[in-house]
């Protein structure tokens, strides 16, 4: 298992969970991590406990965002003959149900790490 912090050192952002740029979340995830790290360290009795709490708090969300970015990379890099029909389907879906296309990622874009 990957360890994001030990011996008084913490990894955050792309150093902890590198992601492709297909959800525009690299910098945002680093900011979320920084907030969570500060919050976990301030609430912990010792440094190692705080680092472990930080990883436990962020690992699931980070993995899910990375997975979503990987999924979008696949969609954007389809090769012929699949690329044209797939992109037409996405275009039509966006025209017919724009709110559904946008809201499918509310779990990313509406997340508030400070509300935890």
PLY file of the C-alpha trace (Angstrom):
ply
format ascii 1.0
element vertex 116
property float x
property float y
property float z
element edge 115
property int vertex1
property int vertex2
end_header
0.00 0.00 0.00
1.15 3.51 -0.81
2.11 5.65 2.21
1.53 9.40 1.99
3.26 10.36 5.21
5.85 9.07 7.67
8.86 10.22 9.63
7.45 13.74 9.80
7.07 14.11 6.03
3.77 14.22 4.14
3.05 13.94 0.45
0.12 15.77 -1.07
-1.27 16.59 -4.48
0.34 14.85 -7.43
3.20 13.58 -5.25
0.70 11.46 -3.30
-1.79 10.66 -6.06
-0.69 11.70 -9.56
-3.59 12.28 -11.91
-4.09 12.91 -15.57
-5.39 16.40 -16.49
-8.81 15.24 -17.70
-10.86 16.43 -14.71
-8.89 19.67 -14.09
-8.37 18.64 -10.48
-4.59 18.46 -9.95
-4.18 21.81 -8.18
-7.55 21.54 -6.46
-6.70 18.13 -5.00
-3.43 19.58 -3.64
-5.39 22.37 -1.93
-7.89 19.88 -0.49
-4.98 17.74 0.72
-3.28 20.72 2.37
-6.45 21.64 4.25
-7.06 18.04 5.32
-3.43 17.60 6.40
-3.50 20.74 8.54
-6.84 19.72 10.02
-5.72 16.16 10.81
-2.40 17.27 12.30
-4.05 19.85 14.53
-6.56 17.28 15.82
-4.05 14.49 16.44
-2.17 13.71 19.63
1.04 13.09 17.70
2.53 13.53 14.25
2.30 9.91 13.08
-1.36 9.68 14.12
-2.09 12.91 12.25
-0.34 11.66 9.11
-2.27 8.37 9.24
-5.56 10.25 9.71
-4.75 12.48 6.74
-4.16 9.52 4.45
-7.27 7.74 5.68
-9.34 10.88 5.11
-8.12 11.60 1.59
-7.19 8.28 0.00
-10.66 7.19 -1.15
-11.58 10.54 -2.73
-8.20 10.92 -4.42
-8.45 7.42 -5.90
-11.95 8.15 -7.19
-10.88 11.44 -8.83
-7.86 9.76 -10.45
-10.15 7.01 -11.74
-12.55 9.61 -13.21
-9.66 11.40 -14.93
-8.43 8.10 -16.36
-11.94 7.42 -17.66
-12.08 10.79 -19.35
-8.63 10.26 -20.88
-9.91 7.08 -22.47
-12.95 8.91 -23.87
-10.89 11.77 -25.30
-8.29 9.50 -26.86
-10.45 6.96 -28.65
-9.12 6.04 -32.07
-11.00 5.58 -35.30
-13.41 4.04 -35.98
-14.75 4.45 -32.40
-13.85 8.10 -31.90
-16.36 9.71 -34.24
-19.51 7.87 -33.05
-18.50 8.11 -29.39
-17.94 11.86 -29.65
-21.24 12.29 -31.50
-23.04 10.44 -28.70
-21.42 12.72 -26.11
-22.34 15.80 -28.17
-25.99 14.70 -28.53
-26.23 13.75 -24.84
-24.83 17.17 -23.92
-27.40 18.89 -26.13
-30.36 16.81 -24.94
-29.50 16.64 -21.24
-26.86 19.25 -20.46
-27.62 19.26 -16.74
-27.14 15.49 -16.53
-23.82 15.73 -18.34
-22.59 18.38 -15.89
-24.15 17.02 -12.70
-22.57 13.59 -13.09
-19.43 15.18 -11.66
-21.06 17.11 -8.81
-19.27 14.78 -6.39
-16.01 16.32 -7.64
-16.88 19.95 -8.27
-19.24 20.49 -5.33
-17.02 18.79 -2.75
-16.14 21.01 0.21
-13.23 19.64 2.19
-13.64 22.40 4.78
-17.13 21.14 5.65
-15.77 17.93 7.18
0 1
1 2
2 3
3 4
4 5
5 6
6 7
7 8
8 9
9 10
10 11
11 12
12 13
13 14
14 15
15 16
16 17
17 18
18 19
19 20
20 21
21 22
22 23
23 24
24 25
25 26
26 27
27 28
28 29
29 30
30 31
31 32
32 33
33 34
34 35
35 36
36 37
37 38
38 39
39 40
40 41
41 42
42 43
43 44
44 45
45 46
46 47
47 48
48 49
49 50
50 51
51 52
52 53
53 54
54 55
55 56
56 57
57 58
58 59
59 60
60 61
61 62
62 63
63 64
64 65
65 66
66 67
67 68
68 69
69 70
70 71
71 72
72 73
73 74
74 75
75 76
76 77
77 78
78 79
79 80
80 81
81 82
82 83
83 84
84 85
85 86
86 87
87 88
88 89
89 90
90 91
91 92
92 93
93 94
94 95
95 96
96 97
97 98
98 99
99 100
100 101
101 102
102 103
103 104
104 105
105 106
106 107
107 108
108 109
109 110
110 111
111 112
112 113
113 114
114 115
